[in-house]
Amino acid sequence: MEEQEQDIRLESFLKWASDLGISDSSGSLPYVCLGHSLSLAYFPLAGGRGLGAVRDLRKGELILRVPKSALMTRESLLKDEKLSVAVRKSSWWLPYLMHLPRCYDIFATFGEFEKQALQVSDAIWAAERAISKARSEQNEANQLMAELNLKPQLLTFRAWCWAAATISSRTLHIPWDEAGCLCPVGDLFNYAAPGEETFCSEEVDGRLCASSFQATSLLNGDRAHKSNVEVLDAHDLRLTDGAYEEDVAAYCFYARQNYLKGEQVLLCYGTYTNLELLEHYGFLLNENPNDKVFIPLEPEIYSSCSWPKELLYIHQNGKPSFSLLSALRLWTTPPSKRRSLGQLAYSGSPLSTDNEIQVMKWIAKKCNLVLKNLPTSTEEDSLLLSSINEIQDLHSVVELEKAISASRGEIRSFLEANKLQNVASGNNLLLSSKARRSMERLKLAVQWRARYKKILLDCIFNCTETIDSLTCGKYLPFKLA
């Protein structure tokens, strides 16, 4: 029954979109929303519902056009009397709204257990900040919502988080309104991280190193070269694959690469770490080239170099960033020699075999210390994820009762915290959407921390491998990511 209702809503939504002139055809064909270039499909291992190619697509080809009249903007909403979109089921936007996700797993929706499951202090702080911000914004809007006579269920924090997440995760830029717009059909593309076609951070680091040394005194740690970062940020090229085009009065989307028929067509809408994706969008990537880990650094490291803190990190492949290596090479050099060796360090070159070994040992030791201070190991996280998957896949109370009775550790604590540890509650677990969402958020938190730990473990392996090569006399400069 639920699948039938979803199919009916989908059919209604696509007909509504076609009537508005939303089309995946750039020619003079009759307006049909999807079918010429794209189709709705389900990709279970790559974002769930998304858009697939119905034919081979070429990079740069126009694949979707959404007219200005179909964009949900502040201007168009004000024409909908008393914001009936939120008050009653008579809104012109109803087919679109009915097709939006029913919930999001952004940080603002995390409960205490899921928040603490992140384990890393920076991540927990990010979740707390997101929750506090959402509650503060809701309080600021309470008076306006009261004047609109919204229904009680629309005044809850849960409803606020849904609305805020819909706007923050789906809004596209338009030149005439800083608030942006919601773009029907255009928001069905799943996310692809920026690839090699974009200007990566290591290239920024490399281009900065020469001007940084020339413009910055190594003695006083001046940050004059930061302006270079801001200038080079403009060279991140186009991190999105769509834009509003005035000449056709429509939001146009283009293929970011060549796609074969049946492949999922993706959209890049910015550079994000997995923590940022989880905070703002409620998902993370198995392989995210923009993910990074920041390890604790001594204050003297910052004062001995001119690199901004945000560039001192470990890449998702476990290799220290250009800037982190440069900073540590200089920091481990006696102060009296830093001026003479500064230019070499800022160029990204190793200073000596002994210096390089010292740097590698320091990084590996720091990563080990961070891992030891976390409550669980990667092996324990893997077992926990298996337990979560097992419970999520169960479809009978008997099976669930057996799984719950055998549960231990963190999963047991989660079940008890949600009052799901007995048979009666087990039945609720099968049926309750609230319980399912809470377990999904726990799963995301554990997945995030497992990837965080893997980066640290990979870094230890890379550093150890470099030390072994240097110790054996096979001196090889540390390869950057």
FENJO-V447094 format. One line per field, one symbol per residue. phi: phi as a letter, one per 30 degrees, with the letter a starting at -180 (. if undefined). A space follows every 10 residues. Layout:
phi = ???
//
This chain:
phi = .ddddddddd dddddedddd jdbcccccde dbebkdbbbd bccdcbjida ccdcadccei ddbabcdedc ddbddddddd ehhdeccbdb dddeedddcd edabcdedcd deddddddid eddddddddd dddddddddd ceddddddhd dedccddddd ddddddddcb dcdbdcaddi bcbeidcddd dbdecddcdd ddddeddded ddddcbdddc iecddddddd ddedddhcdb caadcddcha dccbddadbd ejddccbcbk cbdddddddc biabcdbcdc dabccdbded ddddbcdded ccbcddcicd dedddddddd dddeedcddd cedddddjcd dadddddddd dddddddddd dddddbcddd dddddddddd ddddbbdddd eddddcdbid dddddddchc dcdddedddd cddddddddd ddeddddddd dedddddddd dddddddddd ddicdbeddd d
//
